[in-house]
Amino acid sequence: MKIALQYVNDMNGQTTSVQVPLADWEKIIDKLKSYEQALQLKSDLKEAYKQVKELRAGKGNKQTLNEFLNEL
């Protein structure tokens, strides 16, 4: 993705901000949301595998399917 950035400088020539075209910004936000969802899913799966491992080792609290569904 190539983005046409515009740099804003102060009176001393120091870059103070960057302007991004709105259409490009919306694409960036959409990609960021997708990445956040993927990271959340990965984190949730890691936690689920950890819990399964603990249950198989006899640790942790087992619950019925009804108890699980009632938590949702």
N, C-alpha and C positions, 0 to 999 in steps of 0.2 A: 504494500500500500504506500503510494507516494503521496505526500501531503505538502501542499504549498503553504509553508509557514511564513509569518511576518513577524519580525523581531521589533520590539519597541525599546528604544534607548532613552536614557535620561539626558540631561544637558551635558553630563560629563562623558557621554558615550558608552555608559554601562548599560548592558541589556537588563531591562526591568521586567519584561513580560514577553509572552509569545502569543500571537493571534493565530487561531486555527479556523479555517472555513467551517461553517455550521454543519454542512453535509458530512465533512470528514469527522468532525467532533461526534456527531451522532453514530457514525460507524465505529469510532473508538469506544464509545460508551457501550454499544451493543456487544462488541468483542469482550470488553471488560466484564460485562454481566455474564457472558458465556463462560469465561475463565473462572469467575467466582463460583458459578454453579458447579463447574467441573471439580474445582478444589473442594467445595462442600461435599459433593458426592464421594470424592476420594477419602475425605476425612471420616465421613459416616461409615463407609465400607471398612476402613481400618478399625474403627471402633467396634463394628459388628463382628469382624473376624476375631478381635481380641476377646470379646464377650463369649463367642462360641468356644474359643480355646480354653477360657477359664471354666466354662460349664463342663466341657469334656474332661477337664482335670478335676472335676468335683468341687470347684470353687464357685462362688457366686450364688445368686438366688434364681432358681428356676421359676418360671411362671407359665400358666396355661395360655392357650391361644386367646381365650376370652379376656383374661387379664391384660394381655398385650393389646388387644383391640380396644379395650376400654380406656387405655392410656392415650389413644389417638384422639 
